[in-house]
Amino acid sequence: MAKILNEEPKTETQLGDLLSKYVTRVLARNGITTVEGVRKAYPHDLLKIWGLGLLRFKQIETALFPGQFYMPERIYGPISRVKGSSLNGVLSPATVQALARGGVLAAEQLVDLEPAGLLKIRGLGIAKLREIEKIFFPSQKYEPPRVRQPALRDSTGKRLKNI
């Protein structure tokens, strides 16, 4: 006959008030409702959970893993490049993409354009123009024409003072 051991059932510790309500909700949505579940998921599976960034991860670590410190490596995506553009690596990727939208893929094309023509390209504003000037036209600083605001008038046609 087999001996029956008096084993107590293992009780799992509920998260309760150990963590903020938001973190508890996010963990529960991903099937983690106990301290043991968090310990099992620490660190890699916790970092994969949508809604738990590094800040919330550190809150969990402070509450449940005192004295432990895990810093994940940050992996950056590849720098986007415009195929066929000789401006890749010379200008920022966002500027190269804006120039490509305007049909400018080479430095020779860029030098032939006037600053006013560059500003007509969608997505290329004054900040990107300053970047282009810094690299290709170091002694030039184009000042776009100021647009004059029409005067405010009341219902009778009298001019109002600017606020």
Buried (B, 14 or more C-beta within 10 A) or exposed (E): EEEEEEEEEEEEEEBEEBBEEEBBEBBEEBEBBBBEBBEEBBBEEBBEBEEBEEEBBEBBBEBBBEEEEEEEEEEEEEEEEBEEBBBBEBBBBBBBBBBBEBEBBEBEBBEEBEBEEBBEBEEBEEEBBEBBBEEBBEEEEBEEEEEEEEEEEEEEEEEEEEE
